[in-house]
Amino acid sequence: MKVSEILQVKGNILYTATPEMLLVDAVNTMAEKDIGSLVVMEFGDLVGMLTFREVIKVLHKNNGAVGAGTVRKHMDDHPITVTPDTEVNEVRRMMLEKHARYLPVMNAKTLLGVISFYDVARAVLEAQSFENRMLKAYIRDWPAEAVQED
């Protein structure tokens, strides 16, 4: 299974922020949309990711306050990316090794979407469930063997 298949199922809704957006506004967007990340875009290019991990770090540093900073100050400015052709097993490895819960999907310089750890887990579970159903159907429909008598 490839990343492109996950994106097809997930849909194409994408939430973005700009580097100059106030962090409090970005946090409000994340809360209102019930999302864990925002893609940070500037002049049409991906320049970073803001996830709940970065927000939690700010809250910790500021004793529970978001503060008056911008997204640029707190975003991950070197996010790991994948392509539509990246295999899901490679995505799983990358997410686990790099502790990344959200990965932008890029086709050259074009942002196609973001996949989350949840999206990958759901896709793998659905693929395994489908395979399991097919195997059970195959076993159930196994041709009866002729009984040999001596």
MDTraj code that builds the backbone (N, CA, C; nanometers):
import mdtraj as md
import numpy as np

residues = "MET LYS VAL SER GLU ILE LEU GLN VAL LYS GLY ASN ILE LEU TYR THR ALA THR PRO GLU MET LEU LEU VAL ASP ALA VAL ASN THR MET ALA GLU LYS ASP ILE GLY SER LEU VAL VAL MET GLU PHE GLY ASP LEU VAL GLY MET LEU THR PHE ARG GLU VAL ILE LYS VAL LEU HIS LYS ASN ASN GLY ALA VAL GLY ALA GLY THR VAL ARG LYS HIS MET ASP ASP HIS PRO ILE THR VAL THR PRO ASP THR GLU VAL ASN GLU VAL ARG ARG MET MET LEU GLU LYS HIS ALA ARG TYR LEU PRO VAL MET ASN ALA LYS THR LEU LEU GLY VAL ILE SER PHE TYR ASP VAL ALA ARG ALA VAL LEU GLU ALA GLN SER PHE GLU ASN ARG MET LEU LYS ALA TYR ILE ARG ASP TRP PRO ALA GLU ALA VAL GLN GLU ASP".split()
xyz = np.array([
    [0.0841, -0.1176, 0.0000],
    [0.0000, 0.0000, 0.0000],
    [0.0892, 0.1247, 0.0000],
    [0.0447, 0.2249, -0.0727],
    [0.1222, 0.3482, -0.0856],
    [0.0482, 0.4657, -0.0214],
    [0.1225, 0.5720, 0.0044],
    [0.0674, 0.6930, 0.0643],
    [-0.0480, 0.7475, -0.0200],
    [-0.0377, 0.7394, -0.1513],
    [-0.1437, 0.7907, -0.2388],
    [-0.2783, 0.7241, -0.2084],
    [-0.2764, 0.5965, -0.1713],
    [-0.4002, 0.5257, -0.1390],
    [-0.4614, 0.5784, -0.0092],
    [-0.3776, 0.6127, 0.0869],
    [-0.4271, 0.6693, 0.2129],
    [-0.4907, 0.8056, 0.1863],
    [-0.4255, 0.8867, 0.1036],
    [-0.4794, 1.0193, 0.0722],
    [-0.6140, 1.0102, 0.0013],
    [-0.6309, 0.9094, -0.0853],
    [-0.7581, 0.8934, -0.1566],
    [-0.8715, 0.8688, -0.0588],
    [-0.8464, 0.7869, 0.0420],
    [-0.9489, 0.7542, 0.1405],
    [-0.9727, 0.8721, 0.2347],
    [-0.8645, 0.9376, 0.2720],
    [-0.8716, 1.0457, 0.3694],
    [-0.9435, 1.1687, 0.3154],
    [-0.9263, 1.1975, 0.1897],
    [-0.9841, 1.3195, 0.1333],
    [-0.8783, 1.4281, 0.1242],
    [-0.9213, 1.5453, 0.0803],
    [-0.8223, 1.6481, 0.0516],
    [-0.8382, 1.7753, 0.1340],
    [-0.8992, 1.7675, 0.2504],
    [-0.9082, 1.8845, 0.3370],
    [-0.7712, 1.9058, 0.4014],
    [-0.7233, 2.0294, 0.3911],
    [-0.5902, 2.0609, 0.4411],
    [-0.5970, 2.1954, 0.5122],
    [-0.5469, 2.1994, 0.6336],
    [-0.5466, 2.3229, 0.7113],
    [-0.4047, 2.3771, 0.7171],
    [-0.3917, 2.5068, 0.6912],
    [-0.2602, 2.5685, 0.6855],
    [-0.2535, 2.6915, 0.7756],
    [-0.1299, 2.7328, 0.7995],
    [-0.1022, 2.8563, 0.8720],
    [0.0109, 2.9262, 0.7982],
    [0.0309, 3.0522, 0.8314],
    [0.1468, 3.1237, 0.7797],
    [0.2459, 3.1401, 0.8941],
    [0.3728, 3.1591, 0.8618],
    [0.4720, 3.1756, 0.9681],
    [0.4452, 3.2962, 1.0570],
    [0.3803, 3.3999, 1.0028],
    [0.3568, 3.5223, 1.0794],
    [0.2271, 3.5190, 1.1597],
    [0.1497, 3.4129, 1.1437],
    [0.0258, 3.3981, 1.2213],
    [0.0614, 3.3899, 1.3701],
    [-0.0191, 3.4533, 1.4534],
    [0.0031, 3.4414, 1.5968],
    [-0.0223, 3.2973, 1.6401],
    [0.0615, 3.2494, 1.7300],
    [0.0477, 3.1121, 1.7777],
    [-0.0904, 3.0898, 1.8385],
    [-0.1416, 3.1871, 1.9103],
    [-0.2731, 3.1715, 1.9716],
    [-0.3810, 3.1497, 1.8656],
    [-0.3696, 3.2164, 1.7510],
    [-0.4665, 3.1969, 1.6430],
    [-0.4534, 3.0572, 1.5824],
    [-0.3307, 3.0106, 1.5684],
    [-0.3082, 2.8758, 1.5157],
    [-0.3646, 2.7708, 1.6116],
    [-0.3431, 2.7905, 1.7410],
    [-0.3959, 2.6977, 1.8419],
    [-0.5488, 2.6986, 1.8375],
    [-0.6080, 2.8162, 1.8232],
    [-0.7542, 2.8242, 1.8139],
    [-0.8049, 2.7485, 1.6915],
    [-0.7362, 2.7615, 1.5791],
    [-0.7750, 2.6877, 1.4584],
    [-0.7672, 2.5379, 1.4827],
    [-0.6579, 2.4933, 1.5435],
    [-0.6421, 2.3507, 1.5707],
    [-0.7537, 2.2987, 1.6617],
    [-0.7882, 2.3780, 1.7636],
    [-0.8942, 2.3372, 1.8562],
    [-1.0305, 2.3364, 1.7875],
    [-1.0601, 2.4415, 1.7103],
    [-1.1898, 2.4517, 1.6427],
    [-1.2092, 2.3423, 1.5384],
    [-1.1033, 2.3049, 1.4681],
    [-1.1127, 2.2041, 1.3624],
    [-1.0858, 2.0635, 1.4147],
    [-1.0499, 2.0531, 1.5428],
    [-1.0177, 1.9241, 1.6048],
    [-0.9083, 1.8511, 1.5269],
    [-0.7971, 1.9232, 1.5036],
    [-0.6844, 1.8686, 1.4290],
    [-0.5573, 1.8811, 1.5124],
    [-0.4610, 1.7976, 1.4828],
    [-0.3365, 1.7958, 1.5597],
    [-0.2212, 1.8660, 1.4931],
    [-0.2432, 1.9186, 1.3718],
    [-0.1316, 1.9841, 1.3032],
    [-0.1819, 2.0872, 1.2031],
    [-0.0944, 2.1815, 1.1754],
    [-0.1164, 2.2780, 1.0679],
    [0.0081, 2.2785, 0.9817],
    [-0.0118, 2.2798, 0.8515],
    [0.0995, 2.2929, 0.7586],
    [0.1299, 2.4422, 0.7475],
    [0.2570, 2.4781, 0.7606],
    [0.2942, 2.6186, 0.7544],
    [0.3457, 2.6473, 0.6136],
    [0.2749, 2.7392, 0.5458],
    [0.3052, 2.7722, 0.4069],
    [0.3444, 2.9188, 0.3964],
    [0.4426, 2.9440, 0.3086],
    [0.4844, 3.0812, 0.2815],
    [0.5178, 3.0923, 0.1342],
    [0.4518, 3.1866, 0.0654],
    [0.4713, 3.2076, -0.0788],
    [0.4502, 3.0779, -0.1579],
    [0.3530, 2.9975, -0.1138],
    [0.3198, 2.8746, -0.1844],
    [0.4094, 2.7565, -0.1544],
    [0.5045, 2.7737, -0.0636],
    [0.5972, 2.6654, -0.0294],
    [0.5762, 2.6176, 0.1139],
    [0.5979, 2.4893, 0.1345],
    [0.5968, 2.4326, 0.2689],
    [0.7215, 2.4817, 0.3424],
    [0.7013, 2.5479, 0.4563],
    [0.8166, 2.5961, 0.5340],
    [0.8200, 2.5377, 0.6744],
    [0.7167, 2.4624, 0.7128],
    [0.7182, 2.4022, 0.8455],
    [0.5880, 2.3331, 0.8790],
    [0.5884, 2.2758, 0.9993],
    [0.4694, 2.2114, 1.0555],
    [0.4545, 2.2592, 1.1991],
    [0.3314, 2.2828, 1.2367],
    [0.3004, 2.3122, 1.3758],
    [0.2092, 2.2004, 1.4235],
    [0.2549, 2.1278, 1.5237],
    [0.1751, 2.0176, 1.5779],
    [0.1492, 2.0432, 1.7252],
    [0.0637, 1.9593, 1.7820],
    [0.0346, 1.9765, 1.9244],
    [0.1610, 1.9591, 2.0080],
    [0.2622, 1.8890, 1.9570],
    [0.3876, 1.8722, 2.0305],
    [0.4550, 2.0081, 2.0536],
    [0.4626, 2.0893, 1.9484],
    [0.5236, 2.2218, 1.9626],
    [0.4405, 2.3104, 2.0551],
    [0.3085, 2.2993, 2.0459],
    [0.2207, 2.3787, 2.1315],
    [0.2405, 2.3401, 2.2780],
    [0.2485, 2.2123, 2.3066],
    [0.2688, 2.1655, 2.4443],
    [0.4012, 2.2188, 2.4995],
    [0.5056, 2.2197, 2.4166],
    [0.6355, 2.2728, 2.4610],
    [0.6241, 2.4197, 2.4996],
    [0.5497, 2.4983, 2.4192],
    [0.5299, 2.6401, 2.4503],
    [0.4535, 2.6550, 2.5818],
    [0.3472, 2.5782, 2.5978],
    [0.2677, 2.5848, 2.7213],
    [0.3535, 2.5515, 2.8430],
    [0.4370, 2.4513, 2.8297],
    [0.5256, 2.4116, 2.9392],
    [0.6241, 2.5236, 2.9729],
    [0.6843, 2.5792, 2.8704],
    [0.7843, 2.6861, 2.8879],
    [0.7232, 2.8112, 2.9504],
    [0.5973, 2.8414, 2.9130],
    [0.5308, 2.9642, 2.9579],
    [0.4317, 2.9409, 3.0720],
    [0.4511, 2.8344, 3.1479],
    [0.3630, 2.8047, 3.2622],
    [0.2148, 2.8035, 3.2244],
    [0.1852, 2.7415, 3.1110],
    [0.0461, 2.7232, 3.0696],
    [-0.0089, 2.8299, 2.9773],
    [0.0714, 2.9283, 2.9427],
    [0.0248, 3.0352, 2.8538],
    [0.0827, 3.0152, 2.7137],
    [0.0022, 3.0457, 2.6132],
    [0.0492, 3.0353, 2.4749],
    [0.1462, 3.1485, 2.4428],
    [0.1203, 3.2645, 2.4980],
    [0.2081, 3.3782, 2.4740],
    [0.1723, 3.4512, 2.3462],
    [0.2566, 3.5492, 2.3102],
    [0.2279, 3.6359, 2.1963],
    [0.3156, 3.6044, 2.0756],
    [0.3826, 3.4913, 2.0745],
    [0.4733, 3.4573, 1.9650],
    [0.4006, 3.4190, 1.8379],
    [0.4783, 3.4088, 1.7322],
    [0.4242, 3.3686, 1.6024],
    [0.4486, 3.2200, 1.5792],
    [0.3838, 3.1684, 1.4788],
    [0.4020, 3.0287, 1.4401],
    [0.5482, 3.0032, 1.4035],
    [0.6110, 3.0969, 1.3330],
    [0.7500, 3.0795, 1.2895],
    [0.8433, 3.0472, 1.4065],
    [0.8193, 3.1107, 1.5183],
    [0.9065, 3.0939, 1.6344],
    [0.8984, 2.9521, 1.6916],
    [0.7867, 2.8858, 1.6721],
    [0.7643, 2.7577, 1.7394],
    [0.7485, 2.6371, 1.6464],
    [0.7351, 2.6610, 1.5173],
    [0.7100, 2.5507, 1.4231],
    [0.8356, 2.4643, 1.4053],
    [0.8133, 2.3435, 1.3565],
    [0.9223, 2.2567, 1.3110],
    [0.9542, 2.3029, 1.1692],
    [1.0721, 2.3636, 1.1516],
    [1.1034, 2.4198, 1.0202],
    [1.1753, 2.3224, 0.9270],
    [1.1875, 2.1977, 0.9697],
    [1.2441, 2.0932, 0.8834],
    [1.1610, 1.9647, 0.8964],
    [1.0332, 1.9712, 0.8592],
    [0.9504, 1.8511, 0.8755],
    [0.9916, 1.7409, 0.7778],
    [0.9777, 1.6196, 0.8231],
    [1.0015, 1.5035, 0.7372],
    [0.8835, 1.4957, 0.6411],
    [0.9100, 1.4698, 0.5152],
    [0.8031, 1.4587, 0.4161],
    [0.8093, 1.3222, 0.3479],
    [0.6986, 1.2865, 0.2860],
    [0.6908, 1.1640, 0.2062],
    [0.6310, 1.1999, 0.0707],
    [0.6382, 1.1058, -0.0221],
    [0.5792, 1.1244, -0.1544],
    [0.4581, 1.0320, -0.1670],
    [0.3765, 1.0530, -0.2689],
    [0.2612, 0.9633, -0.2887],
    [0.3032, 0.8183, -0.3124],
    [0.4251, 0.7974, -0.3615],
    [0.4723, 0.6619, -0.3910],
    [0.5409, 0.5933, -0.2745],
    [0.5554, 0.6618, -0.1615],
    [0.6189, 0.6008, -0.0447],
    [0.5315, 0.4871, 0.0061],
    [0.5938, 0.3736, 0.0322],
    [0.5210, 0.2577, 0.0847],
    [0.4840, 0.2807, 0.2313],
    [0.3689, 0.2297, 0.2714],
    [0.3189, 0.2498, 0.4071],
    [0.4151, 0.1933, 0.5110],
    [0.4785, 0.0810, 0.4825],
    [0.5733, 0.0262, 0.5796],
    [0.6905, 0.1207, 0.6027],
    [0.7331, 0.1914, 0.4993],
    [0.8392, 0.2913, 0.5135],
    [0.7882, 0.4096, 0.5961],
    [0.6647, 0.4496, 0.5749],
    [0.6050, 0.5580, 0.6527],
    [0.5998, 0.5195, 0.8000],
    [0.5578, 0.3986, 0.8269],
    [0.5509, 0.3512, 0.9663],
    [0.6883, 0.3557, 1.0306],
    [0.7894, 0.3106, 0.9582],
    [0.9261, 0.3115, 1.0112],
    [0.9708, 0.4549, 1.0401],
    [0.9462, 0.5444, 0.9451],
    [0.9853, 0.6841, 0.9626],
    [0.9154, 0.7473, 1.0831],
    [0.7865, 0.7230, 1.0934],
    [0.7108, 0.7809, 1.2042],
    [0.7616, 0.7317, 1.3385],
    [0.7910, 0.6038, 1.3466],
    [0.8397, 0.5478, 1.4729],
    [0.9806, 0.5963, 1.5057],
    [1.0695, 0.5940, 1.4078],
    [1.2079, 0.6345, 1.4325],
    [1.2202, 0.7820, 1.4657],
    [1.1426, 0.8658, 1.4000],
    [1.1549, 1.0111, 1.4159],
    [1.0505, 1.0695, 1.5117],
    [0.9669, 0.9831, 1.5703],
    [0.8595, 1.0278, 1.6595],
    [0.7719, 1.1329, 1.5916],
    [0.7439, 1.1120, 1.4642],
    [0.6630, 1.2054, 1.3853],
    [0.5211, 1.1518, 1.3745],
    [0.4254, 1.2300, 1.4157],
    [0.2857, 1.1877, 1.4081],
    [0.2156, 1.2396, 1.2843],
    [0.2765, 1.3390, 1.2184],
    [0.2175, 1.4004, 1.0997],
    [0.3248, 1.4182, 0.9943],
    [0.2963, 1.3733, 0.8710],
    [0.3920, 1.3862, 0.7625],
    [0.3254, 1.4524, 0.6415],
    [0.3810, 1.5640, 0.5966],
    [0.3309, 1.6245, 0.4727],
    [0.3635, 1.5331, 0.3540],
    [0.2712, 1.5266, 0.2604],
    [0.2902, 1.4476, 0.1389],
    [0.3190, 1.5456, 0.0256],
    [0.4364, 1.5307, -0.0339],
    [0.4818, 1.6238, -0.1368],
    [0.5009, 1.5513, -0.2691],
    [0.4614, 1.6194, -0.3765],
    [0.4926, 1.5747, -0.5112],
    [0.5791, 1.6851, -0.5704],
    [0.7099, 1.6663, -0.5667],
    [0.8075, 1.7706, -0.5980],
    [0.7862, 1.8840, -0.4978],
    [0.7461, 2.0026, -0.5428],
    [0.7244, 2.1146, -0.4496],
    [0.5767, 2.1361, -0.4175],
    [0.4917, 2.0472, -0.4668],
    [0.3481, 2.0614, -0.4462],
    [0.3029, 1.9807, -0.3252],
    [0.2375, 2.0470, -0.2314],
    [0.1821, 1.9811, -0.1136],
    [0.0499, 1.9143, -0.1509],
    [0.0416, 1.7828, -0.1296],
    [-0.0796, 1.7078, -0.1640],
    [-0.1695, 1.6835, -0.0430],
    [-0.1109, 1.6868, 0.0758],
    [-0.1874, 1.6598, 0.1966],
    [-0.0952, 1.6260, 0.3108],
    [-0.1556, 1.5832, 0.4200],
    [-0.0817, 1.5407, 0.5387],
    [-0.1410, 1.4081, 0.5828],
    [-0.0540, 1.3143, 0.6154],
    [-0.1033, 1.1895, 0.6735],
    [-0.0576, 1.1830, 0.8180],
    [-0.1436, 1.1293, 0.8999],
    [-0.1147, 1.1195, 1.0426],
    [-0.0906, 0.9739, 1.0812],
    [-0.0376, 0.9560, 1.1995],
    [-0.0174, 0.8223, 1.2545],
    [-0.1515, 0.7484, 1.2556],
    [-0.2575, 0.8202, 1.2895],
    [-0.3921, 0.7632, 1.2908],
    [-0.4335, 0.7162, 1.1511],
    [-0.4074, 0.7984, 1.0495],
    [-0.4433, 0.7626, 0.9117],
    [-0.3737, 0.6336, 0.8697],
    [-0.2459, 0.6230, 0.9041],
    [-0.1680, 0.5041, 0.8686],
    [-0.2212, 0.3818, 0.9422],
    [-0.2461, 0.3969, 1.0725],
    [-0.2982, 0.2842, 1.1513],
    [-0.4326, 0.2372, 1.0963],
    [-0.5206, 0.3316, 1.0629],
    [-0.6521, 0.2958, 1.0089],
    [-0.6391, 0.2239, 0.8751],
    [-0.5515, 0.2741, 0.7873],
    [-0.5333, 0.2126, 0.6557],
    [-0.4789, 0.0708, 0.6681],
    [-0.3826, 0.0528, 0.7564],
    [-0.3250, -0.0812, 0.7756],
    [-0.4294, -0.1753, 0.8328],
    [-0.5071, -0.1291, 0.9307],
    [-0.6115, -0.2127, 0.9903],
    [-0.7158, -0.2520, 0.8858],
    [-0.7575, -0.1561, 0.8032],
    [-0.8566, -0.1865, 0.6993],
    [-0.8016, -0.2850, 0.5968],
    [-0.6747, -0.2698, 0.5602],
    [-0.6136, -0.3621, 0.4635],
    [-0.6047, -0.5024, 0.5228],
    [-0.5674, -0.5109, 0.6496],
    [-0.5581, -0.6417, 0.7148],
    [-0.6953, -0.7051, 0.7312],
    [-0.7952, -0.6246, 0.7629],
    [-0.9314, -0.6772, 0.7772],
    [-0.9828, -0.7307, 0.6438],
    [-0.9552, -0.6576, 0.5350],
    [-0.9959, -0.7023, 0.4027],
    [-0.9274, -0.8349, 0.3682],
    [-0.7968, -0.8409, 0.3908],
    [-0.7217, -0.9637, 0.3620],
    [-0.7743, -1.0794, 0.4455],
    [-0.8058, -1.0531, 0.5705],
    [-0.8585, -1.1553, 0.6602],
    [-0.9927, -1.2084, 0.6086],
    [-1.0813, -1.1160, 0.5644],
    [-1.2107, -1.1585, 0.5095],
    [-1.1928, -1.2432, 0.3837],
    [-1.0993, -1.2050, 0.2983],
    [-1.0745, -1.2798, 0.1750],
    [-1.0211, -1.4201, 0.2065],
    [-0.9310, -1.4283, 0.3026],
    [-0.8771, -1.5588, 0.3409],
    [-0.9859, -1.6484, 0.4000],
    [-1.0715, -1.5916, 0.4830],
    [-1.1804, -1.6697, 0.5423],
    [-1.2773, -1.7167, 0.4344],
    [-1.3066, -1.6327, 0.3378],
    [-1.3955, -1.6710, 0.2281],
    [-1.3312, -1.7815, 0.1448],
    [-1.2024, -1.7708, 0.1220],
    [-1.1299, -1.8728, 0.0451],
    [-1.1340, -2.0065, 0.1174],
    [-1.1104, -2.0029, 0.2483],
    [-1.1121, -2.1274, 0.3259],
    [-1.2525, -2.1864, 0.3299],
    [-1.3526, -2.1017, 0.3484],
    [-1.4919, -2.1484, 0.3547],
    [-1.5334, -2.2129, 0.2227],
    [-1.4844, -2.1612, 0.1114],
    [-1.5217, -2.2121, -0.0201],
    [-1.4227, -2.3155, -0.0733],
    [-1.3380, -2.3680, 0.0132],
    [-1.2381, -2.4674, -0.0275],
    [-1.3108, -2.5867, -0.0884],
    [-1.2640, -2.6311, -0.2042],
    [-1.3337, -2.7443, -0.2666],
    [-1.3191, -2.8705, -0.1812],
    [-1.4300, -2.9436, -0.1711],
    [-1.4275, -3.0672, -0.0946],
    [-1.3440, -3.1694, -0.1710],
    [-1.2565, -3.2369, -0.1005],
    [-1.1708, -3.3376, -0.1649],
    [-1.2458, -3.4712, -0.1696],
    [-1.2251, -3.5412, -0.2757],
    [-1.2897, -3.6709, -0.2873],
    [-1.2280, -3.7665, -0.1861],
    [-1.3130, -3.8389, -0.1186],
    [-1.2647, -3.9325, -0.0176],
    [-1.2251, -4.0608, -0.0917],
    [-1.1040, -4.1069, -0.0671],
    [-1.0560, -4.2285, -0.1310],
    [-1.0862, -4.3478, -0.0410],
    [-1.1400, -4.4511, -0.1028],
    [-1.1668, -4.5731, -0.0272],
    [-1.0700, -4.6796, -0.0710],
    [-1.0223, -4.7557, 0.0220],
    [-0.9269, -4.8639, -0.0083],
    [-0.9950, -4.9901, -0.0452],
])
top = md.Topology()
chain = top.add_chain()
for i, resn in enumerate(residues, 1):
    res = top.add_residue(resn, chain, resSeq=i)
    for name in ("N", "CA", "C"):
        top.add_atom(name, md.element.get_by_symbol(name[0]), res)
traj = md.Trajectory(xyz[None], top)
